[in-house]
Amino acid sequence: MKKLLKRTASAIFGNKKTVLVESETQLLALGALLSNQQKLMNSDRINDYEFKIFSQFGDDGIIQFLVNNIRIDNKTFVEFGVENYLESNTRFLMMHSNWSGFVMDGSEANMDSLRRRPWYWKHALDCQAIFIDRDNINGLMEKTGFRDLGLLHIDLDGNDYHILEAMDLTVLNPSILIMEYNAVFGSEKAVTVPYAADFYRTRAHFSNLFYGASLPALDWLARKKGYRLVACNEAGNNAYFVREDLLNEKIKEASLASSFRAAKFRESRDEEGRLTLLGQRARQQQIRGMEVLNVLTGELEKLP
């Protein structure tokens, strides 16, 4: 059987052993050790459990902590906006814990790159290149066949709030919901970019800073759908929500004030597309006056 698998892999991917494969093996071993080490910890602070294997920041650790401490009916995930999936929040979950999943990205080249990875055929992973909007999201989710999903992660750099608002979660019923938030919008206002089916953050504003929704806006919507905020990652870009019936002594609801993190990563651009490395206050000034939707009032307003 092993010889057959080797011949199959060789036919698909070639015989070349790359440093990437070796480093992935080492990373997976390290992740397994860190995941097991969490069981020896006794902290009430979810951020103490952060570690990075394939995630951009410490999200792999948060996810491992959550899935090991709440009821997960099905080891399945859906993740939006994964680019080529090399850096993503569910890849470690798939490769370490053998979860099944469905991922999407707007680029066909990214999805082709994913399909050529030497581990793609080893896991129950489906992918699709598609630009997600309010009209197609529920049809896409229905086609996955998933029910009582383990984890849903929405990271679209744009219409995140509007896509979640449009989603019928009664069937997907995810245990864990991860939403990217835009810390540049601050921690007070419940605002999002206005909906545009073809939203693209660079076109919306050259700085790449005008996208998505604030943490208060996502928290307000998540609560309406039966989810409670439990943490944000230390990097200040992902918010973690757990279905309210799954909260327990280890996984408790957290306040907006205690969860919000101002992002320290500096991804702003100038009009030529070059990194400007602006700090938080300068980032806010960069998009001052841009029009956002206040989700509580339903009115458009300008960023101060």
GIBEL-V862992 format. One record per residue. N is the residue number from 1. RES is the residue in one letter. SS is DSSP state (alpha for helix, beta for strand, coil for the rest). PHI is phi in radians with two decimals (999 if undefined). OMEGA is omega in radians with two decimals (NA if undefined). Layout:
n=(N,N)
res=(RES,RES)
ss=(SS,SS)
phi=(PHI,PHI)
omega=(OMEGA,OMEGA)
This chain:
n=(1,2,3,4,5,6,7,8,9,10,11,12,13,14,15,16,17,18,19,20,21,22,23,24,25,26,27,28,29,30,31,32,33,34,35,36,37,38,39,40,41,42,43,44,45,46,47,48,49,50,51,52,53,54,55,56,57,58,59,60,61,62,63,64,65,66,67,68,69,70,71,72,73,74,75,76,77,78,79,80,81,82,83,84,85,86,87,88,89,90,91,92,93,94,95,96,97,98,99,100,101,102,103,104,105,106,107,108,109,110,111,112,113,114,115,116,117,118,119,120,121,122,123,124,125,126,127,128,129,130,131,132,133,134,135,136,137,138,139,140,141,142,143,144,145,146,147,148,149,150,151,152,153,154,155,156,157,158,159,160,161,162,163,164,165,166,167,168,169,170,171,172,173,174,175,176,177,178,179,180,181,182,183,184,185,186,187,188,189,190,191,192,193,194,195,196,197,198,199,200,201,202,203,204,205,206,207,208,209,210,211,212,213,214,215,216,217,218,219,220,221,222,223,224,225,226,227,228,229,230,231,232,233,234,235,236,237,238,239,240,241,242,243,244,245,246,247,248,249,250,251,252,253,254,255,256,257,258,259,260,261,262,263,264,265,266,267,268,269,270,271,272,273,274,275,276,277,278,279,280,281,282,283,284,285,286,287,288,289,290,291,292,293,294,295,296,297,298,299,300,301,302,303,304)
res=(M,K,K,L,L,K,R,T,A,S,A,I,F,G,N,K,K,T,V,L,V,E,S,E,T,Q,L,L,A,L,G,A,L,L,S,N,Q,Q,K,L,M,N,S,D,R,I,N,D,Y,E,F,K,I,F,S,Q,F,G,D,D,G,I,I,Q,F,L,V,N,N,I,R,I,D,N,K,T,F,V,E,F,G,V,E,N,Y,L,E,S,N,T,R,F,L,M,M,H,S,N,W,S,G,F,V,M,D,G,S,E,A,N,M,D,S,L,R,R,R,P,W,Y,W,K,H,A,L,D,C,Q,A,I,F,I,D,R,D,N,I,N,G,L,M,E,K,T,G,F,R,D,L,G,L,L,H,I,D,L,D,G,N,D,Y,H,I,L,E,A,M,D,L,T,V,L,N,P,S,I,L,I,M,E,Y,N,A,V,F,G,S,E,K,A,V,T,V,P,Y,A,A,D,F,Y,R,T,R,A,H,F,S,N,L,F,Y,G,A,S,L,P,A,L,D,W,L,A,R,K,K,G,Y,R,L,V,A,C,N,E,A,G,N,N,A,Y,F,V,R,E,D,L,L,N,E,K,I,K,E,A,S,L,A,S,S,F,R,A,A,K,F,R,E,S,R,D,E,E,G,R,L,T,L,L,G,Q,R,A,R,Q,Q,Q,I,R,G,M,E,V,L,N,V,L,T,G,E,L,E,K,L,P)
ss=(coil,alpha,alpha,alpha,alpha,alpha,alpha,alpha,alpha,alpha,alpha,alpha,alpha,coil,coil,coil,coil,coil,alpha,alpha,alpha,alpha,alpha,alpha,alpha,alpha,alpha,alpha,alpha,alpha,alpha,alpha,alpha,alpha,alpha,alpha,alpha,alpha,coil,coil,coil,coil,coil,coil,coil,alpha,alpha,alpha,alpha,coil,coil,coil,coil,coil,coil,coil,coil,coil,alpha,alpha,alpha,alpha,alpha,alpha,alpha,alpha,alpha,coil,coil,coil,coil,coil,coil,coil,coil,beta,beta,beta,beta,beta,coil,coil,coil,coil,coil,coil,coil,coil,coil,coil,alpha,alpha,alpha,alpha,alpha,alpha,alpha,coil,coil,beta,beta,beta,beta,beta,beta,coil,coil,alpha,alpha,alpha,alpha,alpha,alpha,alpha,alpha,coil,coil,coil,coil,alpha,alpha,alpha,coil,coil,beta,beta,beta,beta,beta,coil,coil,coil,coil,coil,coil,coil,alpha,alpha,alpha,alpha,alpha,alpha,alpha,alpha,coil,coil,coil,coil,coil,coil,beta,beta,beta,beta,coil,coil,coil,coil,coil,alpha,alpha,alpha,alpha,alpha,alpha,alpha,coil,coil,alpha,alpha,alpha,alpha,coil,coil,coil,beta,beta,beta,beta,beta,coil,coil,alpha,alpha,alpha,coil,coil,coil,coil,coil,beta,beta,beta,coil,coil,coil,coil,coil,coil,coil,alpha,alpha,alpha,alpha,coil,coil,coil,coil,coil,coil,coil,coil,beta,coil,alpha,alpha,alpha,alpha,alpha,alpha,alpha,alpha,alpha,alpha,coil,coil,beta,beta,beta,beta,beta,beta,coil,coil,coil,coil,coil,beta,beta,beta,beta,beta,beta,alpha,alpha,alpha,coil,coil,coil,coil,coil,coil,coil,coil,coil,alpha,alpha,alpha,alpha,coil,coil,coil,coil,coil,coil,coil,coil,coil,beta,coil,coil,coil,coil,coil,beta,coil,coil,coil,coil,alpha,alpha,alpha,alpha,alpha,alpha,alpha,coil,coil,coil,coil,beta,beta,beta,beta,coil,coil,coil,coil,coil,beta,beta,beta,coil,coil)
phi=(999,-1.10,-1.12,-1.11,-1.11,-1.14,-1.13,-1.11,-1.11,-1.14,-1.15,-1.45,-2.00,1.57,-1.64,-1.19,-1.59,-1.83,-1.09,-1.04,-1.10,-1.13,-1.19,-1.12,-1.08,-1.14,-1.11,-1.13,-1.14,-1.11,-1.07,-1.10,-1.12,-1.16,-1.13,-1.19,-1.12,-0.99,-1.18,-1.61,-1.52,-2.39,-1.87,-1.52,-1.72,-1.02,-1.12,-1.16,-1.68,-1.14,-2.72,-2.04,-2.07,-2.00,-1.32,-1.20,-2.21,-1.56,-1.20,-0.99,-1.18,-1.07,-1.11,-1.05,-1.09,-1.17,-1.18,-1.53,-2.26,-2.30,-1.30,-2.08,-1.30,-2.36,-1.44,-2.32,-2.51,-2.29,-2.33,-1.75,1.24,-1.64,0.93,-1.66,1.32,-1.10,-1.95,-2.76,-1.60,-2.03,-1.13,-1.14,-1.03,-1.24,-1.39,-1.55,-1.81,1.08,-1.30,-1.81,-2.80,-2.38,-2.21,-2.40,-2.68,-1.33,-1.82,-1.14,-1.09,-1.12,-1.22,-1.11,-1.06,-1.08,-1.11,-1.56,-1.19,-1.15,-1.80,-1.10,-1.31,-1.46,-2.23,-1.46,-2.12,-1.97,-2.50,-2.63,-1.59,-2.81,-1.60,-1.44,-2.43,-1.14,-1.46,-1.84,-1.10,-1.23,-1.12,-1.10,-1.18,-1.11,-1.19,-1.16,1.37,-1.29,-2.34,0.83,-1.10,-1.30,-2.61,-2.16,-2.18,-1.96,-2.51,-1.94,0.99,-3.08,-1.52,-0.90,-1.06,-1.18,-1.19,-1.08,-1.04,-1.38,-1.29,-1.58,-1.61,-1.17,-1.65,-1.03,0.81,-1.10,-1.29,-2.13,-2.15,-1.99,-2.20,-1.31,-2.07,-1.77,-1.18,-1.14,-1.30,1.50,-1.91,-1.86,-1.50,-1.61,-2.30,-2.52,-1.14,-1.07,-1.23,-2.53,-0.98,-1.83,-1.00,-2.46,-1.08,-1.21,-1.30,-1.13,-2.80,-0.98,-1.24,1.18,-1.73,-1.78,-2.87,1.10,-2.46,-1.34,-1.07,-1.03,-1.16,-1.18,-1.12,-1.06,-1.23,-1.06,-1.09,-1.08,-1.67,1.63,-2.14,-2.18,-1.18,-2.06,-3.09,-2.13,-1.23,-1.11,-1.21,1.44,-2.37,-2.14,-1.90,-1.94,-2.13,-2.16,-0.99,-1.05,-1.32,-1.79,-1.09,-2.63,-1.14,-1.64,-2.01,-2.05,-1.13,-2.07,-1.40,-1.05,-1.08,-1.38,-1.59,-1.05,-2.19,-1.36,-1.18,-1.76,-1.19,-2.06,-1.88,-1.14,-2.20,-1.64,-1.19,-1.68,1.49,-1.58,-1.05,-1.90,1.00,-1.30,-1.38,-1.00,-1.12,-1.18,-1.12,-1.11,-1.16,-1.06,-1.90,-1.02,1.57,-1.21,-1.54,-2.20,-1.74,-1.42,-1.29,-1.41,-1.73,1.32,-1.82,-1.43,-2.58,-1.80,-1.14,-1.28)
omega=(-3.14,3.12,3.12,3.12,3.13,3.12,3.12,3.14,-3.14,-3.13,-3.10,-2.95,-3.10,-3.04,-3.03,3.02,-3.06,3.05,-3.14,-3.13,-3.13,-3.13,3.09,3.11,3.11,3.13,3.13,3.10,3.10,3.12,3.12,3.12,-3.12,3.12,3.11,-3.14,3.12,-3.09,-3.14,-3.11,-3.14,-3.13,3.07,-3.08,-3.05,-3.11,3.09,-3.10,-3.10,2.86,-3.07,2.98,3.07,3.11,-3.13,3.13,-3.04,-3.00,3.12,-3.13,3.11,-3.12,3.11,3.13,-3.11,-3.07,3.11,-3.06,2.98,-3.14,3.07,-3.10,-3.13,-3.13,-3.09,3.14,2.96,3.11,3.13,3.01,-3.01,-3.00,-3.13,3.02,3.12,3.07,-3.06,-3.06,-3.12,-3.09,3.09,3.09,3.14,-3.02,3.14,-3.03,3.08,3.03,3.05,-3.10,3.11,-3.12,-3.10,3.03,-3.10,-3.06,3.07,3.12,3.11,-3.14,3.06,3.10,3.11,-3.10,-3.12,-3.14,-3.06,3.12,-3.05,-3.09,-3.09,-3.03,3.13,-3.11,3.03,3.14,3.13,3.04,-3.12,3.06,-3.02,3.03,-3.09,-3.06,-3.05,-2.99,-3.09,3.04,3.11,-3.12,3.12,-3.12,3.13,-3.10,-3.11,3.04,-3.13,-3.08,3.08,-3.04,3.05,3.12,3.13,-3.14,-3.01,-3.13,-3.12,-3.01,-3.04,-3.13,-3.06,3.10,3.09,3.13,-3.09,-3.04,3.01,-3.07,-3.07,3.12,3.09,3.02,-3.06,3.06,-3.10,3.10,3.10,-3.14,3.01,3.05,3.14,-3.09,3.12,3.10,3.08,-3.04,-3.05,-3.03,3.06,-3.01,3.08,3.00,3.07,-3.10,2.97,-3.05,-3.11,-3.09,3.08,-2.91,3.13,3.10,3.14,3.05,-3.03,-3.07,-3.04,-3.09,-3.08,-3.09,2.96,-3.03,3.08,3.09,3.11,3.12,-3.13,3.11,3.14,-3.13,3.14,3.12,3.11,-3.10,3.04,-3.12,-3.12,3.11,3.10,-3.14,2.86,3.09,-3.08,-3.11,3.10,3.06,-3.14,3.09,-3.09,3.11,3.10,3.13,-2.93,-3.14,-3.11,3.10,-3.10,-3.08,-3.12,-3.12,-3.04,3.06,3.13,3.14,3.06,-3.07,-3.11,-3.06,-3.03,3.02,3.03,-3.08,3.10,3.09,-2.96,-3.05,-3.09,-3.11,3.00,-3.06,3.07,3.12,-3.13,3.10,3.11,3.04,-3.13,3.02,-3.03,-3.09,3.13,3.09,3.12,3.11,-3.10,-3.10,3.11,3.13,3.09,-3.05,3.12,3.09,3.02,-3.01,3.13,-3.10,-3.06,-3.09,3.03,3.09,-3.10,3.12,-3.11,NA)
